[in-house]
Amino acid sequence: EGARCTIRFAWNETPLNRIISVTVPDHLASRRVMEKSGMSLQGELAFRGTTVVWYAIDRPSSRR
């Protein structure tokens, strides 16, 4: 629920058009939270000496 509240806050209180979140590939609990909050897997990349997966959610078009 915390992740969903954060996303709602971002849409209501900031001009952000996209929110991203990263975790290591094996952290399945974090990945589930991202997916349950509506975020979609975008890919895998090297970040600060490790491999991460990143998820994103775009601002709904009706709220832009």
C-alpha positions as CSV (number, residue, x, y, z in Angstrom):
1,E,0.0,0.0,0.0
2,G,2.9,2.4,0.7
3,A,4.1,2.2,-2.9
4,R,0.6,2.9,-4.3
5,C,0.3,5.9,-1.9
6,T,3.6,7.2,-3.1
7,I,2.6,6.9,-6.7
8,R,-0.7,8.7,-6.0
9,F,1.2,11.4,-4.2
10,A,3.5,11.9,-7.2
11,W,0.6,12.2,-9.6
12,N,-1.3,14.6,-7.4
13,E,1.5,16.8,-6.1
14,T,4.3,16.8,-8.6
15,P,4.7,17.4,-12.3
16,L,6.5,14.0,-12.8
17,N,5.4,12.1,-15.9
18,R,7.2,8.8,-15.0
19,I,8.2,7.1,-11.8
20,I,11.0,4.4,-11.8
21,S,12.1,1.9,-9.2
22,V,15.1,-0.4,-9.2
23,T,16.2,-3.5,-7.4
24,V,18.6,-6.4,-7.8
25,P,17.1,-9.2,-10.0
26,D,16.9,-11.8,-7.1
27,H,14.9,-9.5,-4.8
28,L,11.6,-11.1,-5.6
29,A,9.6,-9.3,-2.8
30,S,10.6,-5.9,-4.1
31,R,9.7,-6.9,-7.6
32,R,6.3,-8.1,-6.5
33,V,5.6,-4.8,-4.8
34,M,6.5,-2.9,-7.9
35,E,4.3,-5.1,-10.1
36,K,1.4,-4.9,-7.6
37,S,1.6,-1.1,-7.6
38,G,1.2,-1.0,-11.4
39,M,4.8,-0.7,-12.5
40,S,6.0,-2.6,-15.5
41,L,9.4,-4.3,-16.0
42,Q,11.5,-2.1,-18.3
43,G,14.7,-4.1,-18.4
44,E,18.0,-5.0,-16.8
45,L,21.1,-2.8,-16.7
46,A,24.4,-2.2,-15.0
47,F,24.2,0.4,-12.2
48,R,27.0,1.2,-9.7
49,G,28.9,-2.0,-10.2
50,T,25.9,-4.4,-10.1
51,T,23.1,-5.5,-12.3
52,V,19.6,-4.2,-11.5
53,V,16.2,-4.5,-13.0
54,W,14.1,-1.4,-13.4
55,Y,10.4,-0.9,-13.4
56,A,8.4,2.2,-14.4
57,I,4.9,3.6,-14.4
58,D,3.8,6.6,-16.6
59,R,1.4,9.2,-15.5
60,P,-2.1,8.3,-16.7
61,S,-2.9,10.3,-19.9
62,S,-6.1,11.7,-18.4
63,R,-4.1,13.5,-15.7
64,R,-1.4,15.2,-17.8
